[in-house]
Amino acid sequence: MGLIANELNPKIRGWFNSYGKFYPSELKLRLRYINHRLMLWARRKATKEPLLFEHWKQGVIP
């Protein structure tokens, strides 16, 4: 899971910097999709690390 977080976090931070200023509704939709897919994966792996991904730290949690 750490490898996935290391790969996604820089991209998600970049999206916050660009989409967050000009298209916040689009950012929210994209982060919800990512979060949904991550949650499905995490449930399968039974991992409980609530602050692992950048968008979870930013408060986008299902």
C-alpha positions in Angstrom: 0.0 0.0 0.0 2.9 2.3 0.7 4.1 1.9 -2.9 0.7 2.9 -4.2 0.7 5.9 -1.9 4.2 7.0 -3.0 3.1 6.8 -6.6 -0.2 8.6 -6.2 0.5 11.3 -3.6 2.6 13.6 -5.9 -0.1 13.4 -8.6 -2.9 14.1 -6.1 -1.0 17.0 -4.7 -0.6 18.4 -8.2 -4.3 18.1 -8.8 -5.1 20.0 -5.6 -2.8 22.8 -6.8 -4.4 23.0 -10.2 -7.9 21.7 -10.2 -8.5 22.9 -6.6 -8.2 26.5 -7.6 -10.1 26.5 -10.9 -12.3 23.4 -10.9 -13.1 22.3 -7.4 -16.2 20.3 -8.3 -14.2 18.4 -10.9 -11.5 17.7 -8.4 -14.0 16.4 -5.9 -15.5 14.0 -8.5 -12.1 12.6 -9.4 -11.0 12.2 -5.8 -14.2 10.4 -4.9 -13.5 8.0 -7.8 -9.9 7.4 -6.7 -11.0 7.1 -3.1 -13.8 4.6 -4.0 -11.3 2.4 -5.9 -8.7 2.6 -3.1 -11.3 1.7 -0.4 -12.4 -1.4 -2.4 -8.8 -2.4 -2.7 -8.0 -1.6 1.0 -11.0 -3.6 2.1 -9.8 -6.6 0.2 -6.4 -6.2 1.8 -7.8 -5.5 5.2 -5.4 -2.6 5.8 -6.3 0.1 8.2 -4.2 3.2 7.5 -6.6 6.1 7.4 -4.0 8.8 6.6 -1.9 7.0 4.0 -3.1 8.8 0.9 -2.8 12.6 0.4 -6.5 13.1 -0.4 -7.5 11.3 2.8 -5.3 13.7 4.7 -7.1 16.6 3.0 -10.4 15.3 4.3 -11.8 13.5 1.2 -12.9 10.4 3.0 -16.0 8.3 2.1 
